[in-house]
């Protein structure tokens, strides 16, 4: 959880609270143990940022040079992000919340993705995306 020091700066901490009971099970006291985990949380956030930047760089290298882009490589970064989330089985509302977009914006991106991939049905797009993700996971092994 996020907490604030007396000087106003924020830090992350992990807290565990347990009860101390008598022989009959009546609660006598609560015992709390807190641990500052700011460094761990910041390391995870940094790793996620580096991974995202690496993925964007990789995608830019793998795109065709011509303006006539084909397939998944022809999607914008935002479309590609939505494409992957669709393949993970997430509904529009969840994708919108996760990416801080309106559901209508997500629907608009979905329509663009379907057009670029020449897929007419939403169910076919979701299946294609799920298969694409499965193939990527197999490649990463």
Buried (B, 14 or more C-beta within 10 A) or exposed (E): EEEEEEEEEEBBEEEEEEEEEEEEEEEEEEEEEEEEBBEEBEEEEEEEEEEEEEBEEEBEEEEEEEEEEEEBEBBBEBBBBBBBBBBEEBEBEBBBEEBEBEBEBBBEBBEBBBEBBEBEEBEEBBBBBBEBBEEEEEEEE
